């Protein structure tokens, strides 16, 4: 989970220098941790960031 958030943060920093200010919001689903459910998080990503693929379609 932490790796996904870190990866998205790095991508956001990499694309923040572009001239295009278009962003969209994506939800990172928390899932379950050792002490119960984890909260969902929303992040802003560039418009050209690929949409997540459902697990069944990989």
Buried (B, 14 or more C-beta within 10 A) or exposed (E): EEEEEEEBEEBBEEBEEEEEEEBEEBEBEEEEEEEEEBEEBEBEBBEEBEEEEEEEEE
